[in-house]
Structure formats: C-alpha cells, structure tokens
Amino acid sequence: MILVETTLFKAFKIPVLFFLGMLYLGLTGCGNDDSIPQISGDPYIDLPSYSFTVEALELQTAVEDGIQSFVELDVSVHEFSYETNYDGETLMTSGALAIPINSEEPPSLFSFHHGTFIDPALSLSEIPKILFPKDYLVPASNGYITLFPDYIGYGETNGHLHPYIQREPSATTVINMILAVREFLETNNISVDQKLFLGGFSEGGYVTMAVHRELELNNHGLQVTASAPGAGPYDIRFTLDEILTRSSYSSPELIGFFIASYNENFLNRPLIDYFQGPSATRVDNFFINRSSSFLSLQQLPSQIDELLNPTFLEDFRGNGELPLKQFIQDNNLVDWVPKTPITFFHGSSDNTVPSEVSQHTFDILLELGTDPDLIDLEFYPGGHDEDPWLELTLEWFSTFRNN
C-alpha cells in the first residue's frame, strides 16, 4: 500500500490511493532491467547501484509549472546502501541517489529530506521509476547530486518502528549517508564540489534542522552551505500545544504515529493511556503490530476529545505527563545558534503544521543570538504544500552556487 498526496508523497498529511499501492507491489516484483528501458546516454548506467534514468524532457512534462524552469539535465537514479548507528546497533540502511548527467560544473550536494511516510513498506530507495515523485528529481536536474535518506524504519531497516520526530536518529542517519555518498563519488570518479545544501519539508523540515544543528555543534568534517527547512515541527511542544488546543485535527494519524513512536522508544506504556479505546487499538495494530491496513488507521476520529484519553489530554494540557514532556524537550531543535545561512519556508494557512511554529522558531533563534543576516523566514500563500517550498528553496540556493 502506498500513501500519497498530489505529487505522490507530499510530506506530513498523506491520504491513500489504494490502486497505486497494488501497482507498487506488482512493479517491485520485477527487476529494473526488465521493466525500465535503459538509456544509453547515462554514463552511470553500469554502476551496480543503478535503478533508472529520467530525461529532462520527461521530467519537465511531469512536474509543476513553478519548478519547470529548474529542469535542465537528465538524471541518473540509484539505490544506495550504507551503515548507520541506531539504538546501540550498526545497521545497513538505504536511500536513493540522483546524479545529474553531463553537468558542466562539478555539482554540489543537496541532502533532500522527505516528509512523513506512514506506510513502513514505502521507501524512495525501492520505488520504481513510474511512481518516483518527479518533483523530487528537479534539484538533480538543476545540477545537484541529490541524496534521499530513507530514514530508520524504511527500506532496508523497515523492521524497526521509525523514530518519528526524534533528533539524534534523524541527524545521524542523514549525516552517515552524506559521508558515504562523498566516499562513493570519490571511488567512482564522479566530480562534486564542497558545497552542501540541506532541505526538506514537514518531517523533512524537522530532519533538515536536526542535521544542520548536529553538523554545527559536533565535528563531522562537513560544512553546511545553506539549509532550507520547510513547515517542520521544530519546537515539538509548541507544535503539540497549537494542535491540541483545537477541537479537531485533520490528520489524526500523525498524532497516532508520534505517540506510538515516542512511547515505543522512551516510555513503554499501554497505548490506552493516551488514546480512547478504539483509537488505541487502531494505532497499536497499525504501527506496533503491523496487523492492519491504513484504511483502518483512517478511521481515527478527527475530534481531539474523541481521539485521546481525556485524562491524558487534561494532564498534557496542564502540569502532568512530565516524562513525555521531558522526552519532547530533549528532541526540540530550538536550543542552538546557527552559524551558516538558514531560511524557513512555510505556507501561511497551514493547518497540519501551524505556520506559527516557524515564526516561533525564528523568533527564538534570534533571541538566542543568531546573526540576523544568516536567518530568514518566508511565508507563501497556501497550506501544507511542498511545491512552493521547493521552488523557493531552489531559487534561494542558486544564490550560493557560484559564490
């Protein structure tokens, strides 16, 4: 089953198109060599990681109008495996890598962080060409070597519950892929410059800021050129307070995912402590036991007082639930001072991650002493929509390309 929004995977809020899920399951049973014609103009076609090639003309006809102007080059897409550390283990994990073809200048790296994938069977490293979100390949067509970490819980690590909106695994998994990709490019004599751009939307916005924070606070041998987080829950407690003061929330599955992941990793309480009975069962069956479909999860009520246990809701809104609040505090991203450029982008009428979160984060970072010349916040018309974020991000990143 694949969870999709208009361009296939639009971050955080994800409805279902069941027939695409069935198509995905059918296509993944076939090797790429049999189902995707090879394009002889791709110089990277003989690499063992090769998946498929997308020509610029094909890409330009598939993407939204606002980003068509960034399409310039054909793109070679590869499945990528590398080691990372998680929960005391060394894991072989995965991602996708998109390489621009015939770039006149050595490309920069763009670490692209996708939004929430509810279904653990979904990963960008394994999805076939026909279903890969073409908007995501625009940065590569624009001249960036673009990497897409699957995150823990997807691809080669889908036996684990994804550590959703958790700072350390979000940062570590991405940084290890960036380092592994640089080594891969050097080994295969693929040119790349030293610039590193970070970007992502929704959960990917959170991941972007987690990576930026970690790279600046600890030495990993990587220097951020610029980062563009979009519509992420950077201050988790503030985000939850904004959402849980409402009477309803249109994406209750995200609350279910967040609580299930935090409870599994930190608290280990019965889910009935957090949810009303039927909702506790649906969250448990989907995220923990993996015994039900997303169709069942879609039956979670949007009314907050019907979704959550009233005792939990009262305690969280008040002075209770201190262990959970402490773990939330430990995973917030508003405790550092960026030293390299960062611009927050957010839809002004976003109801999934309220736009107030970005304003709040921006204000706090300035209060902490961030140089105002290094930080910016830009709102665009609309809601939880990643297309404007990608267009604005590529426009902004272009100002660093030739400096």
C-alpha positions as CSV (number, residue, x, y, z in Angstrom):
1,M,0.0,0.0,0.0
2,I,1.3,3.4,-0.9
3,L,0.3,6.6,0.8
4,V,0.2,9.6,-1.5
5,E,-0.7,13.2,-2.0
6,T,-0.9,15.2,-5.2
7,T,2.7,14.7,-6.4
8,L,2.7,11.2,-4.8
9,F,4.3,11.8,-1.4
10,K,3.6,15.3,-0.2
11,A,5.1,15.2,3.3
12,F,3.2,15.0,6.6
13,K,-0.5,14.8,5.5
14,I,-1.0,11.7,3.4
15,P,-4.2,10.2,2.0
16,V,-4.3,6.8,0.4
17,L,-4.7,5.7,-3.3
18,F,-5.0,2.0,-2.9
19,F,-4.6,1.1,-6.6
20,L,-1.2,2.8,-6.6
21,G,-0.2,0.6,-3.7
22,M,-1.2,-2.5,-5.6
23,L,0.7,-1.2,-8.6
24,Y,3.8,-0.6,-6.5
25,L,3.7,-4.2,-5.1
26,G,3.4,-5.5,-8.6
27,L,6.2,-3.5,-10.0
28,T,8.6,-4.1,-7.2
29,G,8.4,-7.8,-8.0
30,C,10.1,-7.0,-11.3
31,G,13.7,-6.1,-11.7
32,N,14.5,-2.6,-13.1
33,D,16.4,-4.1,-16.1
34,D,13.2,-5.9,-17.2
35,S,10.7,-3.1,-16.6
36,I,12.6,0.1,-17.3
37,P,14.3,0.6,-20.7
38,Q,17.9,1.7,-20.2
39,I,19.0,5.0,-21.6
40,S,22.4,4.6,-23.3
41,G,23.3,8.3,-22.7
42,D,23.6,7.7,-19.0
43,P,27.3,7.4,-18.1
44,Y,26.4,5.9,-14.7
45,I,24.3,3.0,-16.0
46,D,27.0,0.4,-15.3
47,L,27.2,1.2,-11.6
48,P,25.8,-1.7,-9.6
49,S,23.6,0.8,-7.8
50,Y,21.8,1.9,-11.0
51,S,18.0,2.0,-10.9
52,F,16.7,4.1,-13.7
53,T,17.2,7.3,-15.8
54,V,14.9,10.2,-16.3
55,E,15.4,12.5,-19.2
56,A,15.0,16.3,-18.8
57,L,12.1,16.5,-21.3
58,E,10.2,13.7,-19.5
59,L,10.8,15.4,-16.2
60,Q,9.7,18.8,-17.4
61,T,6.3,17.5,-18.6
62,A,5.8,15.7,-15.2
63,V,6.4,18.5,-12.7
64,E,4.5,21.5,-11.5
65,D,4.7,24.8,-13.5
66,G,6.6,26.6,-10.8
67,I,9.6,24.3,-10.9
68,Q,9.8,23.5,-14.6
69,S,12.3,26.3,-15.2
70,F,14.8,24.5,-12.9
71,V,14.8,21.4,-15.1
72,E,18.0,21.3,-17.3
73,L,19.7,17.9,-17.2
74,D,18.9,14.2,-17.5
75,V,19.1,12.4,-14.1
76,S,20.5,9.0,-13.2
77,V,18.8,7.5,-10.1
78,H,20.5,4.9,-7.9
79,E,19.6,2.7,-4.9
80,F,22.2,3.4,-2.1
81,S,23.1,1.3,0.9
82,Y,25.3,2.4,3.8
83,E,25.9,1.8,7.5
84,T,24.4,3.9,10.3
85,N,24.1,3.6,14.1
86,Y,20.8,3.3,15.9
87,D,19.8,2.1,19.3
88,G,23.3,0.6,20.0
89,E,23.4,-1.3,16.7
90,T,25.2,-0.8,13.4
91,L,22.5,-1.1,10.7
92,M,22.7,-1.4,7.0
93,T,20.3,1.2,5.8
94,S,19.3,2.7,2.5
95,G,18.4,5.7,0.4
96,A,18.2,6.9,-3.2
97,L,20.8,9.0,-5.0
98,A,20.1,11.2,-8.1
99,I,23.1,12.3,-10.2
100,P,22.8,15.0,-12.9
101,I,24.1,13.8,-16.3
102,N,26.6,16.0,-18.2
103,S,26.8,18.8,-15.7
104,E,29.2,21.5,-17.0
105,E,30.4,22.3,-13.5
106,P,31.1,19.9,-10.6
107,P,27.7,19.6,-8.8
108,S,27.0,20.4,-5.2
109,L,25.4,18.0,-2.8
110,F,21.7,18.5,-1.8
111,S,20.5,16.3,1.0
112,F,16.8,16.2,0.4
113,H,14.6,15.0,3.4
114,H,11.1,13.7,2.6
115,G,8.0,14.3,4.7
116,T,6.1,11.7,6.7
117,F,5.6,8.3,5.1
118,I,3.0,6.5,7.2
119,D,3.5,3.1,5.5
120,P,6.8,1.4,6.6
121,A,6.8,-0.5,3.2
122,L,7.3,2.7,1.4
123,S,10.9,3.9,0.6
124,L,12.4,6.1,-2.1
125,S,15.3,3.6,-2.5
126,E,13.0,0.8,-3.7
127,I,10.2,2.6,-5.5
128,P,10.2,2.1,-9.3
129,K,10.5,4.9,-11.9
130,I,6.8,5.1,-12.7
131,L,6.0,6.0,-9.1
132,F,9.0,8.0,-8.0
133,P,7.9,11.6,-7.3
134,K,9.3,13.5,-10.2
135,D,9.4,16.9,-8.3
136,Y,12.0,15.3,-6.1
137,L,14.3,14.9,-9.0
138,V,14.2,18.5,-10.1
139,P,17.2,19.5,-7.9
140,A,19.3,16.8,-9.6
141,S,18.2,18.1,-13.0
142,N,19.2,21.6,-11.8
143,G,22.7,20.4,-11.2
144,Y,22.8,19.0,-7.6
145,I,23.8,15.5,-6.7
146,T,20.7,14.8,-4.6
147,L,20.5,12.2,-1.9
148,F,17.3,10.9,-0.3
149,P,17.8,9.1,3.0
150,D,15.1,6.5,3.7
151,Y,15.4,7.1,7.5
152,I,15.3,4.3,10.1
153,G,12.2,2.3,9.7
154,Y,12.0,2.3,5.9
155,G,13.8,0.5,3.1
156,E,16.5,-1.9,4.5
157,T,15.5,-1.1,8.1
158,N,11.7,-1.4,7.9
159,G,11.8,-4.0,10.6
160,H,12.2,-1.1,13.1
161,L,9.5,1.4,14.0
162,H,10.5,4.7,12.6
163,P,11.8,7.1,15.3
164,Y,9.4,9.8,14.3
165,I,10.4,13.4,15.0
166,Q,13.4,12.3,17.1
167,R,16.5,14.5,16.9
168,E,19.5,12.1,17.2
169,P,18.5,9.3,14.8
170,S,17.2,11.9,12.3
171,A,20.5,13.7,12.2
172,T,22.8,10.6,12.4
173,T,21.1,8.6,9.6
174,V,21.4,11.6,7.2
175,I,25.0,12.5,8.1
176,N,26.2,9.0,7.6
177,M,24.6,8.9,4.2
178,I,26.2,12.2,3.2
179,L,29.6,10.9,4.3
180,A,29.0,7.6,2.4
181,V,27.9,9.4,-0.7
182,R,31.0,11.5,-0.8
183,E,33.1,8.4,-0.5
184,F,31.1,6.7,-3.2
185,L,31.5,9.6,-5.6
186,E,35.3,9.7,-5.0
187,T,35.6,6.0,-5.5
188,N,33.7,6.2,-8.8
189,N,35.5,9.4,-10.0
190,I,32.3,11.4,-10.1
191,S,33.0,15.1,-9.6
192,V,31.4,17.0,-6.8
193,D,32.3,20.4,-5.2
194,Q,32.5,21.0,-1.5
195,K,29.1,22.8,-1.1
196,L,26.4,21.1,1.0
197,F,22.8,22.1,0.9
198,L,20.1,20.8,3.2
199,G,16.4,20.9,2.6
200,G,13.2,19.1,3.5
201,F,9.5,19.7,4.1
202,S,7.3,18.8,7.0
203,E,9.0,15.9,8.8
204,G,11.8,16.6,6.3
205,G,11.9,20.2,7.6
206,Y,12.5,18.8,11.1
207,V,15.2,16.5,9.8
208,T,16.9,19.3,7.9
209,M,17.2,21.4,11.0
210,A,18.3,18.4,13.1
211,V,21.1,17.7,10.6
212,H,22.1,21.4,10.4
213,R,22.2,21.6,14.2
214,E,24.3,18.4,14.6
215,L,26.8,19.4,11.9
216,E,27.4,22.8,13.6
217,L,27.6,21.5,17.2
218,N,29.8,18.5,16.5
219,N,32.7,17.9,14.1
220,H,31.7,15.5,11.3
221,G,34.0,17.0,8.7
222,L,31.1,18.6,6.8
223,Q,30.3,22.3,6.4
224,V,26.7,23.4,5.6
225,T,26.5,26.0,2.8
226,A,22.8,26.7,3.4
227,S,19.7,25.0,4.7
228,A,16.0,25.4,3.9
229,P,13.6,23.7,6.4
230,G,10.0,23.8,5.3
231,A,7.0,23.6,7.6
232,G,8.6,21.4,10.2
233,P,7.7,20.9,13.9
234,Y,11.0,22.3,15.1
235,D,9.7,23.0,18.6
236,I,7.6,19.9,19.2
237,R,6.0,21.0,22.5
238,F,4.9,24.3,20.9
239,T,3.5,22.4,17.9
240,L,1.6,20.0,20.0
241,D,0.2,22.8,22.1
242,E,-1.0,24.5,19.0
243,I,-2.7,21.3,17.7
244,L,-4.1,20.0,21.0
245,T,-5.8,23.3,21.9
246,R,-8.1,22.8,18.8
247,S,-11.3,20.9,18.9
248,S,-10.3,18.9,15.8
249,Y,-7.3,18.0,13.7
250,S,-7.5,16.8,10.1
251,S,-4.5,14.4,10.3
252,P,-5.1,12.3,13.5
253,E,-2.8,9.5,12.1
254,L,0.1,11.9,12.6
255,I,-0.7,12.2,16.3
256,G,-1.0,8.4,16.4
257,F,2.4,8.0,14.7
258,F,4.1,10.5,17.1
259,I,2.7,9.0,20.3
260,A,3.3,5.4,19.2
261,S,6.9,6.1,18.3
262,Y,7.7,8.1,21.4
263,N,6.0,5.5,23.6
264,E,7.9,2.6,22.0
265,N,11.3,4.3,22.2
266,F,11.0,6.1,25.6
267,L,8.0,5.2,27.8
268,N,6.6,1.8,27.0
269,R,3.1,2.4,28.4
270,P,-0.1,0.9,27.2
271,L,-1.5,2.9,24.4
272,I,-4.8,3.1,26.2
273,D,-3.1,5.6,28.4
274,Y,-3.0,8.0,25.5
275,F,-6.0,7.1,23.3
276,Q,-9.6,6.3,23.6
277,G,-10.2,2.5,23.4
278,P,-10.9,2.0,19.6
279,S,-8.2,4.5,18.6
280,A,-5.6,2.8,20.9
281,T,-6.4,-0.5,19.1
282,R,-6.1,1.0,15.7
283,V,-2.8,2.8,16.5
284,D,-1.4,-0.4,18.1
285,N,-2.4,-2.6,15.2
286,F,-1.0,-0.4,12.5
287,F,2.2,1.0,14.0
288,I,3.3,-1.7,16.6
289,N,1.8,-5.0,15.5
290,R,1.5,-4.1,11.8
291,S,-1.6,-6.2,11.6
292,S,-4.0,-3.8,10.0
293,S,-4.1,-1.6,6.9
294,F,-4.0,2.2,6.6
295,L,-7.8,2.0,5.8
296,S,-8.3,1.1,9.5
297,L,-6.0,3.9,10.6
298,Q,-8.0,6.4,8.6
299,Q,-11.0,5.7,10.9
300,L,-9.2,7.6,13.7
301,P,-11.6,10.4,14.8
302,S,-10.5,14.0,13.9
303,Q,-12.1,15.3,17.1
304,I,-9.4,15.6,19.7
305,D,-11.6,14.7,22.6
306,E,-12.7,11.6,20.8
307,L,-9.2,10.5,19.8
308,L,-7.3,11.0,23.0
309,N,-7.9,9.7,26.5
310,P,-9.4,12.5,28.5
311,T,-7.1,12.0,31.4
312,F,-4.0,12.2,29.2
313,L,-5.4,15.2,27.4
314,E,-6.1,17.1,30.6
315,D,-2.6,16.2,32.1
316,F,-0.8,17.1,28.9
317,R,-2.6,20.4,28.6
318,G,-1.9,21.0,32.3
319,N,1.0,20.2,34.6
320,G,1.1,16.4,34.1
321,E,2.8,14.0,31.7
322,L,6.2,15.2,32.8
323,P,8.2,12.2,31.4
324,L,6.7,12.6,28.0
325,K,7.2,16.4,28.1
326,Q,10.9,15.8,29.0
327,F,11.5,13.5,26.1
328,I,9.8,16.0,23.8
329,Q,12.1,18.8,25.2
330,D,15.1,16.5,24.6
331,N,14.2,16.3,20.9
332,N,13.4,20.0,20.3
333,L,15.6,22.0,17.9
334,V,15.4,25.5,19.3
335,D,18.5,25.3,21.6
336,W,21.3,26.4,19.3
337,V,22.6,29.4,17.3
338,P,23.1,28.7,13.6
339,K,26.4,29.9,12.1
340,T,25.5,29.3,8.4
341,P,22.6,30.6,6.4
342,I,19.1,29.1,7.2
343,T,15.8,30.2,5.7
344,F,12.5,28.8,7.0
345,F,9.6,28.5,4.5
346,H,6.0,27.9,5.5
347,G,2.5,28.1,4.0
348,S,0.7,30.9,5.7
349,S,-2.5,28.9,6.1
350,D,-1.0,25.6,7.0
351,N,-3.4,23.5,9.2
352,T,-1.1,20.4,9.5
353,V,1.9,22.1,11.0
354,P,0.7,25.6,12.0
355,S,2.7,28.4,10.5
356,E,3.1,29.9,14.0
357,V,5.7,27.1,14.6
358,S,8.1,28.6,12.1
359,Q,7.5,32.2,13.4
360,H,8.1,30.9,17.0
361,T,11.3,29.1,16.0
362,F,12.6,32.1,14.0
363,D,12.0,34.4,17.0
364,I,13.7,32.1,19.5
365,L,16.8,31.6,17.3
366,L,17.1,35.4,17.0
367,E,16.7,35.8,20.8
368,L,19.5,33.2,21.3
369,G,21.8,35.4,19.3
370,T,21.7,34.2,15.7
371,D,23.1,36.7,13.3
372,P,20.0,38.3,11.6
373,D,22.0,38.3,8.3
374,L,22.1,34.5,8.5
375,I,18.5,33.7,9.2
376,D,15.3,34.4,7.3
377,L,11.6,33.4,7.4
378,E,9.4,33.4,4.3
379,F,5.7,32.6,4.2
380,Y,3.9,31.8,1.0
381,P,0.2,31.6,0.2
382,G,-1.4,28.3,0.8
383,G,-1.3,25.4,3.2
384,H,0.8,22.3,3.8
385,D,2.1,22.4,0.2
386,E,5.7,21.4,-0.6
387,D,5.7,22.6,-4.2
388,P,6.2,26.3,-3.3
389,W,8.8,25.3,-0.7
390,L,10.8,23.5,-3.4
391,E,10.6,26.4,-5.9
392,L,11.6,29.0,-3.2
393,T,14.4,26.7,-2.0
394,L,15.9,26.3,-5.4
395,E,15.7,30.0,-6.1
396,W,17.5,30.7,-2.8
397,F,20.1,28.0,-3.1
398,S,21.0,29.4,-6.6
399,T,22.4,32.5,-5.0
400,F,25.2,30.3,-3.4
401,R,26.1,28.2,-6.4
402,N,28.7,30.5,-8.0
403,N,30.0,32.2,-4.8
